[in-house]
Amino acid sequence: MAAEDETQTTAKSAEDRKAASALASLDADESAGTNNVDHDAVSKAMKALGGASKGAAGTGSSTKNVKVDPADVALLVEELELPKPKATELLKSHEGDAVKAMRAYIAA
């Protein structure tokens, strides 16, 4: 609990305090053995930390307007045993670069 107090006092903005609080509540839930996780709070906390909003390993690019080669999707489906939507999302989050996407997936 001392870590929670330290985190909250060192947080500089309200958003940082919210993120720290969400992460602290995750730790409390995990130690209690419950699976009731506020996914929105987790997403916001990860975004504040620079994690989840960037995809699997993070490039920070938008996934909406990235064109991916169907051959690259097929490659990821075959080699990483991913479903097509997940492979497409992974490629989009890495600017359509199959090598970056595969390295990020393996490193995660």
C-alpha positions in Angstrom: 0.0 0.0 0.0 3.0 2.3 0.5 3.7 2.0 -3.2 0.2 3.2 -4.0 0.7 6.3 -1.8 4.1 7.0 -3.4 2.7 6.6 -6.9 -0.2 8.9 -6.2 2.0 11.6 -4.7 4.5 11.5 -7.5 1.8 11.7 -10.2 1.8 15.1 -11.9 -1.6 15.3 -13.5 -5.1 14.1 -12.8 -4.8 11.6 -15.7 -1.6 10.2 -14.2 -3.3 9.8 -10.9 -6.3 8.0 -12.5 -3.9 5.7 -14.4 -2.0 4.9 -11.2 -5.2 4.3 -9.3 -6.4 1.9 -12.1 -3.2 0.0 -12.0 -3.2 -0.2 -8.2 -6.8 -1.6 -8.3 -5.6 -4.2 -10.8 -2.9 -5.3 -8.3 -5.5 -5.5 -5.5 -7.9 -7.5 -7.7 -5.2 -9.9 -8.7 -4.1 -10.5 -5.2 -7.7 -11.1 -4.1 -8.2 -13.6 -7.0 -11.1 -11.8 -8.7 -11.5 -11.3 -12.4 -13.6 -8.2 -12.3 -11.4 -5.8 -14.2 -12.6 -2.5 -15.5 -11.2 -2.8 -19.1 -11.8 0.9 -19.8 -9.7 1.8 -16.8 -7.0 -0.6 -17.9 -7.0 0.7 -21.4 -6.7 4.3 -20.2 -3.9 3.4 -17.8 -2.0 1.5 -20.5 -2.4 4.5 -22.9 -1.1 6.8 -20.2 1.9 4.5 -19.9 2.4 4.3 -23.6 1.4 0.7 -24.0 -1.9 -0.6 -25.3 -2.7 2.2 -27.6 0.3 1.3 -29.7 -0.7 -2.2 -30.7 1.2 -5.4 -29.9 4.6 -3.9 -29.5 3.9 -0.4 -30.4 4.7 2.0 -33.2 2.1 4.6 -32.3 0.7 4.7 -35.8 -2.9 4.7 -36.7 -4.3 1.4 -37.9 -7.1 2.8 -39.9 -5.5 4.0 -43.2 -2.7 1.4 -43.5 -2.9 -0.9 -46.5 -1.6 -4.4 -46.0 -0.5 -6.9 -48.6 -2.7 -10.0 -48.5 0.5 -12.1 -48.9 1.8 -10.6 -45.7 -1.4 -11.4 -43.9 -1.2 -15.0 -45.2 2.4 -15.2 -44.0 1.5 -14.1 -40.5 -1.5 -16.5 -40.4 0.7 -19.4 -41.5 3.9 -18.7 -39.5 2.4 -17.2 -36.3 -0.8 -19.3 -36.4 -2.9 -16.2 -36.0 -6.5 -15.7 -37.3 -6.7 -13.3 -40.3 -8.2 -10.4 -38.4 -5.5 -10.5 -35.8 -2.8 -10.8 -38.4 -4.2 -7.9 -40.3 -4.5 -5.8 -37.1 -0.9 -6.7 -36.2 0.3 -5.6 -39.7 -1.6 -2.4 -39.6 -0.2 -1.5 -36.2 3.3 -1.9 -37.7 2.7 0.1 -40.9 2.2 -3.0 -43.0 5.8 -4.2 -42.4 5.6 -8.0 -42.0 9.1 -8.2 -40.4 8.4 -5.6 -37.8 5.0 -7.2 -37.0 6.5 -10.7 -36.6 9.4 -9.4 -34.4 6.9 -7.5 -32.2 4.6 -10.5 -31.9 7.5 -12.7 -30.9 8.9 -10.2 -28.5 5.5 -9.6 -26.8 
